[in-house]
Structures are given as structure tokens and as C-alpha cells.
Amino acid sequence: MKGQVDIISSVLIMIISLSLIASAYAWGMYLIEKRKGTTIVERVAKYFERSNANSIASRIEDVAVSGAEITFTLDVDGIWTLNPCADSAISSGCIGNNAENNTITFSLSAKASDVKEGSGWVPSTCGSGVGLLGKDTPSVVCKRADSSSGYYNITYKLWLRELDDSLSNPTTGIKYLLVPAQKERCKPAANPTYCSSTGRSVKLSKGAMTQTSVGGKNLITTEIKVLFV
């Protein structure tokens, strides 16, 4: 009898020990994945910060001013999406003060997030209207997070807005227009102004500059050609 009790006790101890080991392993793996996710998110966030000279916002502005062709690369897997100004035409609607289709986004999945889940775009200034020339920046960066199967789906959005010399009675305005460098590469065919890619690099180059009279002001637009590679 005593022998049977000893065997049962040993088995129970072994089961409890294995359960504790399994729990510790699972918790350890969770912490490792979370730390890995935090590192990845911090790296991506840095490349969307305007204060970073190597951010995509800074690179786009460099291209617009210098005319140089630049390849911007993120060492993280995700999905790039371009919502450009259709054909760069004034009639496309992209010139409108509240247009949100002049954007480029990057989405990734991670165990950690730098923005509260379900809070929408933070800040909520993407697509909020024109900025003041000489004071505001031509680009605005927003981000959001949504949960899915234990992960965060995080999206960073760069929106290029119009800048006017006056917010009440403007006479001059400038705007950078995001356009696909190769329209035949935009998918799906049913929506030719939509482009996406799972590649890590974006090639940026300067396109046409145009001056157009819009609402009594002289609007100067500069195309920024975007090619996912």
C-alpha cells in the first residue's frame, strides 16, 4: 500500500512540476514575443517621426526640394499602401482641403503597440485641412492599432496636406501630390488609384510641377512618384 502511495505521489509531483515548467515556458515565450514586438514597433515608429532626418516624411520633402531619387527601406515585414491623387488632376478631388486620399501607409502585426487599441487615428489631424505656409509642415503622421487573434494590427499613415499663405484669404498655396510611378502596377484593376506591396522598399522621385488657379489662389503642386520595390 505504502509503495502504491509513493508511486502516486511521485506521479503527482511530476505532473505538477511539468505543469509549472510549461507555464513558465509559455510566460517566458510571451515576454520574449512582447519584447520583440516592442522593439519592432519602436523601429517602425522612428521611421515615421518627422524629427528623424531619415523618416519617410523627411525623405519625401527632400525629393520635392532637391529632385533627387531616393529609396526608402524599412527592415520590417508589413504592407505598404498608396492612396494617391488620381492622375494628379485638379478635378480628382485630391486638391480639396479635407482630402485623405493623398496618403501612404505601412501596416504590421505585432505583440505590442505604441498606441491604444481601438482609439482610432492618433492624432486625429490626418485629413483635417490646410496648414499655414511657413509655419506648418507639409506632412502629418497618424497611427492606429486594432487587435486580431492576440496581435495588434498597427498602421502608420503619412498624409500630405496643402499649405496656404493665409488660412482666411489665401493667394498662394503649395501641395505635394503622391502618384504611382507605374500605374500598371497598381492593383486591383477595378481601383487604379490604389497600390499596395509587401516589399520593404519604396522608391521616391520627383514628377511634374504645376501652377493652377484654384479658388482665386495660385496653387503650386509637385508630384512625388512612388514605386514599391
Order of alpha helices (4+ residues) and beta strands (2+ residues): alpha-alpha-beta-beta-beta-beta-beta-beta-beta-beta-beta-beta-beta
